[in-house]
Amino acid sequence: MSSAAAPTKLLTVVQLIPRLQAGGAERSTLEIARALVQAGHRSVVVSAGGRMVEQLQAEGSEHITLDVARKSLSTLGRLGTLRKLLREIKPDIVHARSRLPAWLGWWAIKSLMPRPHFVTTVHGLNSPGRYSAILLRGEKVIAVSQTLRDYVLSHYRWLESSRVRVIPRGIDPAAFPYGHRPDDAWTKAFFAEYPALAGAPLLTLPARGTRLKGHHDAIELIADLKRRGIEARLLLLGVVEPGREAYLAELQELIRVRGITSQVVLTPSRSDVRDIYAVSTLVLQLSNKPESFGRTVIEALSLCRPVLGYAHGGVGELLAELYPAGRVPPGDRERLVDRAAELLRVAPPIPPLQSYRLVDMQEATLALYAQVTSS
């Protein structure tokens, strides 16, 4: 990180997040925590815990386990606990990344003297209303995309546009190096584990097991390609999750009915997504609901892998800027198969990524912290 972007005084920053299990907001929490520590600041995260806590602490941050997100009356009882914690920590900034933690943080700091600065991040296209509006009460409000900034400004007319700062998420190009190819041992092991994926172009849809992520559209795409005489394979990466058995059965039935059982594989999340993207001919982003950002798009393009996605929300914004050839109108099945066929035949070249880097996000956030605390 560039020291020029760092605040001139050492800060104590407390980030509030429901839990540290998985997800984009959680990953951003760790990335900013790491940047704070590297710049010499004190970084504290308050959450209900999760598998990412170990990494957080290994990278030099403190973690305090407190359930600040359970939607029940008992959560209000944690307000006093949080207020006491903040009084002891004496943070310069409380940075809330989710609605209920933001409400608790907002009320907890009201009686503190000196009062910490309050910063919020809007990570998603939340339903407008009083409950969601708490994330717009920060002295500075971070939106993770221009799409999200436009969304909150259109729904909350009282919100001053000067308080909303777009700081996109970023990826580490070293973690997703341009032109990366996995070694022979990994490739051999992967296709031995999933032999159905070998022998034809691989399309990968990385998304958790929820209906909004476009799994049905991806399955229909493979069936439509087959009808055109184009052989392809589909990996639904991350769709297998505990508690989603009924949804998986629904997908498997659709696969059976379409006659493509031998062409589709469903898996849990994996840690080797970089290598999976690298052996994919196309990476898909087919969410039926507009998303606030679309980190998958950046990861795949950083590796020099083509992305095919719906042109709405943050995904459409990224594709318009970085890979226009991969955009199709949301839900347009005919255009989707047409564009997939074109990209499978000849995909336009992808230049090395010059934006949406992790260091850009970290430096912009620390610069915002400096601005808030110096005002």
C-alpha positions in Angstrom: 0.0 0.0 0.0 1.1 3.5 -0.7 1.9 5.4 2.5 0.7 8.6 0.8 -2.9 7.4 1.1 -2.7 6.6 4.8 -4.0 8.9 7.5 -1.4 11.1 9.2 -2.4 9.9 12.7 -2.8 6.4 14.0 -6.5 5.4 14.2 -8.6 2.8 16.0 -11.3 1.5 13.7 -14.1 -0.8 14.7 -15.9 -2.6 12.0 -19.4 -4.1 12.7 -20.5 -7.1 10.6 -23.0 -9.8 11.4 -20.6 -12.7 11.1 -17.3 -13.6 9.4 -18.4 -16.8 7.6 -18.4 -16.0 3.9 -19.4 -13.4 1.4 -18.3 -10.2 -0.2 -19.0 -7.8 2.7 -17.1 -10.2 5.0 -14.2 -10.4 2.6 -14.1 -6.6 2.3 -14.0 -6.4 6.1 -10.9 -8.6 6.2 -9.2 -6.6 3.4 -9.7 -3.3 5.2 -8.6 -4.7 8.5 -5.4 -6.0 6.9 -4.8 -2.6 5.3 -5.3 -0.8 8.7 -2.8 -3.1 10.4 -0.2 -2.7 7.6 -0.5 1.0 8.0 0.1 0.8 11.8 -3.5 1.4 12.9 -5.6 -0.6 15.4 -8.2 -2.8 13.8 -11.1 -4.3 15.7 -14.0 -6.3 14.2 -17.1 -7.1 16.2 -19.2 -10.0 14.9 -20.8 -13.3 15.8 -17.7 -15.1 14.6 -17.2 -17.6 11.8 -14.5 -19.4 9.9 -12.8 -16.1 8.7 -11.9 -15.0 12.3 -8.8 -17.1 12.3 -7.4 -15.3 9.2 -8.5 -11.9 10.6 -6.5 -12.5 13.8 -3.5 -14.0 12.0 -3.3 -10.8 10.0 -3.1 -8.7 13.1 -6.6 -7.5 13.9 -8.6 -8.1 17.1 -11.9 -9.8 17.0 -14.7 -9.5 19.6 -17.5 -12.0 19.5 -20.9 -10.4 19.9 -24.0 -11.3 18.0 -25.0 -7.9 16.6 -27.3 -9.3 13.8 -29.8 -11.7 15.2 -33.3 -10.3 14.5 -34.9 -10.7 17.9 -35.6 -8.6 21.0 -32.6 -10.2 22.7 -30.3 -8.4 20.3 -31.4 -5.1 21.8 -30.0 -6.3 25.1 -26.6 -6.4 23.4 -26.8 -2.6 22.9 -25.4 -2.0 26.4 -22.7 -4.6 25.9 -21.6 -2.9 22.6 -21.7 0.5 24.2 -19.5 -0.7 27.0 -17.0 -2.2 24.5 -16.8 0.9 22.5 -16.3 3.0 25.6 -13.3 0.8 26.5 -11.9 0.7 23.0 -12.3 4.4 22.3 -12.5 4.1 18.5 -11.9 7.0 16.2 -14.3 5.4 13.7 -17.1 2.9 13.9 -17.7 1.4 10.4 -21.0 -0.5 10.0 -21.4 -2.9 7.1 -24.9 -4.3 7.7 -28.3 -2.9 8.8 -28.9 -4.3 12.2 -25.3 -3.9 13.3 -25.5 -0.3 12.0 -28.6 0.4 14.1 -26.9 -1.0 17.2 -23.7 1.0 16.5 -25.6 4.1 15.8 -27.4 4.0 19.2 -24.3 2.8 21.0 -22.1 5.8 20.1 -24.8 8.4 20.8 -23.8 8.6 24.5 -20.1 8.3 24.0 -17.8 11.3 24.6 -15.9 11.9 22.5 -18.3 10.4 20.0 -16.6 8.2 17.3 -17.1 9.0 13.7 -19.8 6.9 12.0 -19.1 5.4 8.5 -21.3 2.9 6.7 -21.0 0.8 3.6 -24.0 -0.2 1.4 -23.1 -3.6 0.0 -26.5 -4.5 -1.5 -29.6 -3.3 -3.2 -31.7 -3.4 0.0 -35.4 -2.8 0.0 -35.9 1.0 0.6 -37.4 2.0 3.9 -36.6 3.1 7.4 -34.8 0.0 8.4 -32.4 0.1 5.4 -32.0 3.9 5.8 -29.6 3.5 8.8 -26.9 2.6 6.3 -27.2 6.1 4.9 -26.7 7.8 8.2 -22.9 7.6 8.1 -20.9 10.8 7.9 -19.6 9.2 4.8 -21.5 6.4 3.0 -19.5 4.0 0.8 -21.3 2.5 -2.2 -19.5 -0.5 -3.8 -20.6 0.5 -7.3 -22.1 3.4 -9.3 -25.2 1.3 -9.7 -25.6 1.2 -5.9 -24.9 4.9 -5.5 -27.6 5.8 -8.1 -30.0 3.4 -6.4 -29.7 4.9 -2.9 -29.8 8.5 -4.2 -33.0 7.8 -6.2 -34.8 6.2 -3.2 -33.6 8.5 -0.4 -34.1 12.1 -1.7 -32.9 13.6 1.6 -29.5 12.0 1.2 -26.8 14.5 0.2 -24.9 13.2 -2.8 -21.7 14.6 -1.4 -21.8 12.0 1.4 -21.9 9.0 -0.9 -18.6 7.8 -2.1 -18.2 5.0 -4.7 -15.4 2.7 -3.6 -15.6 -0.5 -5.7 -14.5 -3.8 -4.4 -11.2 -4.9 -5.7 -9.2 -8.1 -6.3 -5.5 -8.9 -6.0 -4.1 -9.4 -9.5 -1.4 -11.6 -7.9 -4.1 -13.9 -6.7 -5.7 -13.9 -10.2 -2.7 -13.5 -12.5 -3.3 -12.6 -16.1 -3.1 -15.7 -18.4 -2.8 -18.1 -15.4 -3.0 -21.8 -16.2 -3.1 -24.5 -13.5 -0.4 -27.1 -13.5 -0.8 -30.5 -15.0 -1.2 -32.2 -11.6 -4.2 -30.0 -10.7 -5.8 -30.3 -14.1 -5.5 -34.1 -14.1 -6.9 -34.4 -10.6 -9.8 -32.0 -11.3 -11.0 -33.8 -14.4 -10.5 -37.2 -12.8 -12.8 -36.0 -10.0 -15.3 -34.6 -12.5 -14.9 -36.6 -15.7 -18.2 -35.4 -17.1 -16.6 -31.9 -17.5 -13.9 -33.1 -19.9 -14.0 -33.2 -23.6 -15.9 -30.0 -24.5 -15.8 -26.3 -23.6 -16.5 -25.7 -19.9 -19.0 -23.0 -18.8 -18.8 -22.3 -15.0 -21.4 -20.5 -13.0 -20.0 -19.7 -9.5 -22.9 -19.0 -7.2 -24.4 -20.2 -4.0 -27.5 -22.3 -3.9 -30.2 -19.7 -4.2 -32.9 -19.3 -6.9 -31.9 -15.7 -7.8 -28.4 -16.7 -9.0 -29.5 -18.0 -12.5 -28.9 -21.7 -12.2 -32.0 -22.5 -14.2 -30.9 -20.1 -17.0 -27.4 -21.7 -17.1 -29.0 -25.2 -17.5 -31.3 -24.0 -20.3 -28.3 -22.4 -22.0 -26.5 -25.8 -22.2 -29.7 -27.4 -23.5 -30.1 -24.7 -26.1 -26.5 -25.0 -27.2 -27.0 -28.8 -27.5 -30.0 -28.2 -29.8 -27.8 -26.2 -32.0 -25.3 -29.0 -32.2 -22.8 -27.2 -29.9 -21.4 -29.5 -27.2 -20.5 -27.8 -23.9 -20.2 -28.7 -20.2 -21.6 -26.8 -17.2 -20.2 -26.6 -13.7 -22.6 -25.1 -11.1 -19.9 -24.2 -8.6 -21.0 -23.6 -5.0 -24.6 -24.6 -5.5 -24.4 -27.6 -3.2 -25.1 -26.2 0.3 -26.7 -27.7 3.5 -30.4 -27.0 3.7 -30.8 -26.5 0.0 -31.6 -30.1 -0.9 -35.0 -29.3 -2.3 -33.6 -26.7 -4.6 -30.8 -29.1 -5.8 -33.4 -31.8 -6.5 -35.4 -29.2 -8.6 -32.2 -28.4 -10.6 -31.4 -32.0 -11.1 -34.9 -32.7 -12.4 -34.6 -29.9 -14.9 -31.2 -31.3 -16.0 -32.8 -34.7 -16.5 -35.8 -33.4 -18.4 -33.6 -31.4 -20.7 -31.5 -34.5 -21.5 -28.1 -33.1 -20.4 -27.4 -35.1 -17.2 -24.0 -36.2 -18.7 -23.0 -32.5 -19.3 -23.7 -30.8 -15.9 -21.9 -31.1 -12.6 -23.1 -29.6 -9.3 -20.5 -29.0 -6.5 -20.1 -27.3 -3.2 -17.9 -24.2 -2.9 -14.2 -24.9 -3.5 -11.0 -23.1 -2.6 -9.4 -23.5 -6.0 -11.7 -21.2 -7.9 -8.8 -19.5 -9.6 -7.8 -22.7 -11.3 -11.4 -23.6 -12.2 -11.9 -20.2 -13.8 -8.6 -20.7 -15.7 -9.8 -24.0 -17.3 -13.2 -22.5 -18.1 -14.0 -21.4 -21.6 -16.7 -19.0 -20.3 -17.5 -17.8 -16.8 -21.2 -17.1 -16.3 -22.9 -14.4 -14.2 -26.7 -14.8 -14.7 -28.3 -13.5 -11.5 -32.0 -12.8 -12.2 -31.9 -9.9 -9.7 -29.5 -7.0 -10.2 -26.5 -7.3 -8.0 -24.6 -4.5 -6.4 -21.2 -5.4 -7.8 -20.0 -8.7 -9.2 -16.6 -9.7 -8.0 -16.7 -12.8 -10.1 -16.5 -10.7 -13.2 -13.3 -9.0 -12.1 -11.7 -12.3 -11.0 -12.4 -14.0 -14.3 -11.3 -11.0 -16.5 -8.1 -10.6 -14.4 -7.3 -14.2 -15.4 -8.0 -13.4 -19.0 -11.2 -15.5 -19.1 -14.3 -14.3 -21.0 -17.4 -13.5 -18.9 -21.0 -13.9 -20.2 -23.6 -12.1 -18.0 -26.8 -10.2 -17.8 -26.5 -6.5 -18.4 -28.1 -5.1 -15.2 -26.9 -4.0 -11.8 -23.2 -4.0 -10.9 -22.5 -6.9 -13.3 -23.8 -5.0 -16.3 -21.8 -1.9 -15.2 -18.6 -3.9 -15.0 -19.2 -5.7 -18.3 -20.0 -2.4 -20.1 -16.7 -1.0 -19.0 -14.4 -4.0 -19.2 -15.9 -6.6 -21.6 -19.0 -5.3 -23.6 -19.0 -8.5 -25.7 -20.1 -10.4 -22.7 -23.3 -8.5 -22.1 -26.8 -9.8 -22.8 -30.3 -8.4 -21.9 -31.5 -10.0 -18.6 -33.6 -13.1 -19.2 -33.3 -13.0 -23.0 -32.8 -16.7 -23.6 -32.3 -16.3 -27.4 -29.7 -13.6 -27.1 -27.9 -15.6 -24.4 -27.4 -18.7 -26.5 -26.5 -16.5 -29.5 -23.8 -14.7 -27.6 -22.5 -17.9 -25.9 -22.1 -19.5 -29.3 -20.2 -16.4 -30.6 -17.9 -16.4 -27.6 -17.3 -20.1 -27.8 -16.3 -19.6 -31.5 -14.1 -16.5 -31.1 -13.9 -14.5 -27.9 -12.7 -10.9 -28.2 -9.3 -10.3 -26.5 -9.1 -9.3 -22.9 -6.5 -6.7 -21.9 -4.8 -6.9 -18.5 -6.9 -5.4 -15.7 -5.9 -1.8 -14.8 -8.6 -1.0 -12.3 -10.7 -2.7 -9.6 -7.6 -3.8 -7.8 -7.6 -4.6 -4.1 -5.0 -1.9 -3.3 -7.2 0.7 -5.0 -10.1 -0.2 -2.7 -7.9 -0.3 0.4 -6.2 3.1 -0.3 -9.5 4.8 -1.1 -11.1 3.5 2.1 -8.1 4.6 4.3 -8.1 8.0 2.6 -11.8 8.3 3.4 -11.0 7.5 7.1 -8.4 10.2 7.1 -10.9 12.7 5.6 -13.5 11.9 8.2 -11.2 12.1 11.2 -9.6 15.4 10.0 -12.9 17.2 9.6 
